[in-house]
């Protein structure tokens, strides 16, 4: 049973991610959506701290559990209304979010995709899940879709793939999904951003030959740009070329590359229009 995992909290950001998951499941033939909620200490109200021990207000705990059940009900209704054929599973974990996800993936091999809600300019409250995007995306062994809060699902027709001409072999990750891409009748746009003025013409030809050899049955185009700020160049191209989805591959031009740098907040939070699919 092909499964999507959606970590949730009490914000519109993860509610929107659930809505996208329902549409995504229908379009790409997933049968199950798992809603994962963690009971983190940050959500508890403490009465007091004495002698090194924290005492949890029992009433607050019960209220939290009630709110969590209501949240599960609300999000399940959203999914079943959009996609009544999709099974919805609920998991409440006492572990930290990243550990909860990794443990769940060990026990649920049917999970093929994680969908994460990301705060953006339309968010009214800060999402706990969004705050943990970096650690989740870095440690997840399955592909991850990052969905800006202001994004509303629409059919994927134009897929934009930033790539590095010095790491052409990394495109092999894309070929694992070639049959799905071909089935959905989409167009691929590859972009290499050079941070230096001089282009490597030999590497450009190698990239073009490699793509044509392996993706002959899928419409595609190859573009080149110069920009000292790689993320800015990626987002500008995505907007101006009406990209419906950005696919991040391993390598220097991947959003994953910036997960280890201070630029990740800029890379994710400035992306207020398109979802980002991180392949593994």
Protein Blocks (a to p, Z undefined) as FASTA:
>chain_A
ZZddddddfbfklmmmmmmmmmmmmmnopabdcddddddfklpccfbdcehiacddfklm
mmmmmmmmmmmmmmmmmmmmmmmmbccdddddfbdfklmmmmmmmmmmmbmbdcdddddf
klmbdcfklmmmmmmmmmpmbdcddddfkbccdddfbdcddddfklmmlmmmmmmmmmmm
mmnopadddddddfbfbdcfklmmmmmmmmmmmmmmbccdddddddfblmlmmmmmmmmn
opabdcddedjkbmklmmmpmklmmmmmmmmmbccdddZZ
